[in-house]
Amino acid sequence: FTSFIEDDDSNGSNPGLRAVISTPPTQAPTASPTSPTLTDSPVTLPTSIGTTAQPTLSPVIESTDPPTATIASTETPSQSPSLSDASSETISRLIEFIATAFPPGTAALEDTTSPQYQALLFIFNRVPNNAGIFSDQRYLQRYALASLYFSTGGSQWRNDDDWLTNVTECQWYSSSQSIALCDGDGRLIELDLTDNNLRGTIPIELAMLSDSLQVLRLTRNRLVGTIPPLVLEASANLVELALDENLLRGEIPATIGQAQNLEILDVGYNGLNGTLPSEIGSLGSLTRLVVTENDITGIIPGELSNLQGMETLLIDRTSLLAPLPDALCDNLVNLADFWSDCDELGGCACCTVCCADENVCLPV
């Protein structure tokens, strides 16, 4: 299969195109039927090499159309990319590639009306055969981020600079002030889109970033739906999860217990309900827990007394009830800020601020 990539000439004039032959692997990858996360090398895409050898059939891209040039572009993408000149067989092979790496997302990929299918077309239209430009991990990372873009109305974000262009994902717009958003291999370690008018649901495809992602911060947007349990289940590297000030509903998933490196969990100011999962008590690194102003009911799990490194605990303006676990005040010796509905808890000896039904909060 012949593809074309950009090539700057030696005179500094406009870049040209040079043809390369892609020699793909001779055996299709096999899927991991149960793993929700990416393997180190889930599939092998063809790479570009300078050879005239007859290429074998690519497991990802097969097209009978004449080869077309793939040109890097910096224009803002349209909300709904079109199929262009792709054959249905080519799209099917690309679906197979992504589904092999992330089986839980297969159903959405096969739905031509889904945000995930729009992300698929973005991947195809930008870099149809990968051409050795990205590693498998980076190729799938772009798909996961494109799924977020289309799931949350990316074209209406306050800022979507460089999103869905061919520049590295490390340069796609971020609200973060961090110097490094990616690791040395170009894998995203921080995804921050605070106050950026995201409207829609959190896609499960964010779990595809679990090998590297340490910070997921989507504060102060218009996100609806639930917190996907799969995203938390695959969050072993996550240090901060901030989903506060949205319109999320449902329960805090019990899979939060899989995020063993989590230090900050902030889901305040949503419409979450259910009980506070006892699995939070297994997060030994947790220093900040905020569930303020949600419809969470029941009692405070005694397991929270295990979190001896806790510094900030904000459980005010909820429907949590007495009794307060006996060991909580004794064990959490590092608490600097503890806000609660003190009367509803039957009193709170170690609280720093007590809130009343009329949303009046006073220091103790």
N, C-alpha and C positions, 0 to 999 in steps of 0.2 A: 504494500500500500504506500503510495507516494503522498507525502504531506509537504507543506511549505511553512517555513518560519522566517521571521524577519532577520535581515542581515545588514548591518551597517557597512557601507563601503569605506574604503580607506581614505577617501577625499572629504569625508564629513558631509556628503550630500545626503539626499533623502535615502532612507533605508530601502534596500531591495528585498527580494525574496530568494531564498535558496531552497532547493528541493532536497529532501532527505528521505531515506528509505527506512521505515519502521519495521524492525524484525521482532515480532511478538513472541511470547512464550508458546510452546507447542502443546501445553496441556492447560485446560481451564482450571481455575482455582476451585477448591472445595469449600463449602460453607460450614460455619460452625453453628449448628442448629439451635444451640441454647444460649450462646453468649450475647448479651446486649451491647457489648462494647467492642471496640476495634482491636484486632490483633496487631502485632508489630508489622506484619506484612500480610494483610487480609487477602490481597490479590496482587498480581503482577501485571502492570500495564506495559505496553510496548515502549521501548526507548528509541531515540533517534540515533542512528549510527551512519557513518559515511561509508556505504557499501553498495555495490550493484548486485548483490546476491538476491536471488528470487525470494521474496518474503513469504512466510507461511501465514495461514489464516489468523487474523486477530480475534481473540475472544471477546473484544469489546466493540470494535468498530468494523463494520463491513458495509460498504456502499458501492453501488454501481454508477453513481453520478460522477461526473468529472471532478477531480480534486479542486478545491477552492482555497484561496489563501485565507489564513486566519490572521487578522491584523489587530494589534493591540489598540485599544480605544480608551479614552478617558471620559466619554460622554456618559451622562446619567442614563441608566438602563430604563426601558419601559417596564411598566408593572407586569405585563403579561407577554413574555417572549413567545415568538411563533415557532412552529416546527421547522420553518425554513425548508431546505432541500433534503432534510433527513428522511430516510426510509423508515418504515415501521419496524423492519428487522433490525436496523441499527439502534433504534431507541430501545427495542426489547433487549438487546445485548447490553446496553448501558444500564438498564434497570437491573439486569442480572448481576452486573458487576457491583452496583451499590447495595443491592439486597443481600449479596453474599457477605459483604462487610458488615451490614447492619440489618439482620433479618426482621426485627420488630417494625421497621419502616416500610416493609414490602407492600402492604395494602394501600398505603397512601401514595406510594410511587405509581401504582397501577391505576390510580384514579386520576383521570386526565383533567379534572376540575380542581385538584388539590394544590396547595402551595408547594408541596414537595415535587409535584410534576412540573410546576413552573421552574423550580430550582433545577430539576433535571434538564430542562431545555436550556437554561442558562449555561449549565456545564457543557452541554453538547455544542451549543452555538459558539461558545467562546474558545474551547479547546477540545475539539471533537475526538481526537485520538491521543490526547495528552502529549504526544510527541516528545516525551522526555523532559517537558518543561517543569513538571511537578512530580514529587514522590507520590506514592499511593496515598499516604497519610494526608498530604497537603491537598491532593485532589478531592478527597472526601471531606476535608475540613471546609473547603470552599462550598461544597454541596450543603453541609450542615448550616453554615452561616447564611447561605442563600435561602434555605428553608425558613430560618428565622426572619429574614427580610420579607419574604412573601407572606408569611403567617401573621405579620404585624404591620402590614400596610407600609412597607419600606419607602414607597415613592412619596408618602405623606409625612415621613419623619421630618423633624426640624432640621436635621443635618444628616445627609447620607453620602457625604463626600467620599468618592473613590469606591464606594460599595458596588460590587458586581462589575468592576472593571478588571483589567488584567494586571494591575499593580498588586504587589504582595498584600495579603490580608493584614499584615502588620501595619499597613498604611491606611487601611480602611478607617473611616471616622470612628473615634472613641471619645467618650466623655472623660476618660481617665487622664490624670496628670502624670501617670507613671512614664518613666523614660523608656522602659522595655515592655512591650505588650506581648512579645513572642520570645521563645527560647532560641537557642543557636541553630535549631533545625527549622525555624520558621513556624513552629507550632504555637498556637495561641495559648497564653497563660492567663490573660486577663480580658474579659469581655464586659465592658462598661458602657451602657447606653442610657444612663440616668437622664430623666427629664427630656426625653427625645421624641415624645408623642408616638410611642409604640402602642398600637391598637389592635388587639387580637389575642390569640392564645400562645402559650409557650410550647413550641414543638418538641416532641421527644427526640428529635435529631440532635439536640444539644448534647445528648448523651454520647454522641460520636466524638466529642471534644474531651472526653474524660481522661484520656491518657496524659493530657498536659494542662487542662484548665484548672486554675487555682482560685480565680475570682470571677464570680458571676454577679453582676450588679445591674439590676433593671429597675431601680427605684424611681418612683414618681412618674409613672406612665399610666396607660389605660388598659392594662392587661386584664383579660377576663378568663373564665374557665377555672381549672384546677391546677395545682402544682403537680406536674407529671411524676409519678413515683419512680419511673425508670431513670429520669434525670438524676434523682437523688441516689438511686441504687448504684449508679455508675459514677459516683462522685468521690471516689477514694482520695483524689488529690485536692479536692476543693477545700480552701481555707476560709473563704468568705462567700456567703449566699445572702444577697440583699434583694428582696422582692417587695419591700415595704411601699406603701402609698400607691396601691393599685386597686383593682376591683376583683381580686381573686376570691373564689368560693371553694367550698369543700373542706376536707380535713388536711392537716399537716400529715403527709404520708409517713407511715411507720418506717419506710425505707430510709428516712433521715438517719437512722442508726448506722447506715453504711458509710456515712461521711465522717470517718474516724479522725480526719485531720482538721475538721471544721473548728474554727475559732470564733467566727461571727455568724450568727443566724438572726436575721431581721426580717420578719414577715408582718410587722405592725401595720395598722391602718389599712386593713383589707376587710373582707367579709367572711373570713374563715370560720368554720364551725367544728363540731366534734370535740373530742377531748385532747388534752396535751399529751402527745405520745410518750410513754415511759422510756422509749428508746433514746430519747434525748439525753437521758441520764448516763448513757454509755459513751458520750462524746467527751472524753477526758481532757481535750484541749480547749473546750469551749470557754470563752471569757465574756461573751456578750450574747444575751438571748433577749429578743424583743418580740412580744406578741400583743402589744398594746392595741386596744380598740378593735377587737375581733369578737365574734360570737362564741368563743371557746367556752365550753362548760365542764362540769365535773370538778374533781379535786386536783390539787397539784401533786403530781406523782412523787412518791418518796424517793425515787431514783435521782431526782434533781439534787438531793443532798450529797451525792457523790461528786458533784462538780466543784471541787475545792479551789479551782483556779478562776471561778466565776467572779467577775468584777462588776458587771452591769446586768441586772435582772429586772426587766420591765414587763409586768404582767397586769398592769392596771387597765381599767375600763373594759374588762371582759366579764364573763359570767362564771368565773372560777369560784368555788365555794370552800368553806371550812371543812376539815381543819387544815391548817398549815402544818406540813410535816415537822415533827418534833425536832429532828436533827438538822433542819435546814439552817437555822440561824447559828447553830453551834459549829457546823462544818464549813459554811461558806464564809470563812474569816477574811477573805479578800474583797468582799462586797463593798463597793464605794457608792453605788446607786441601786437601790431596791425600791421600785414603785409598785404598789398594789392597791386593791380596794380593801383596805384594812378591816373595815367593819364587816364586810362579807366573809372575810377569812377568820373572824372571831378575834381580831387583834393581830398585830405583827410587831414583835419586839425589836426586830432588826431592820425594819423598813426605814428608808430615808425620806420617802414621800408617800402620803396616803391620799387616795382619791375617793370622792363621794359620788353618789348617783347623779348629781347635777353637774358632773364633769369638773368639779372644783378639786384641784390637787394642791395640797399644802405640805410643806416640809414638816417633818416630825421634830 
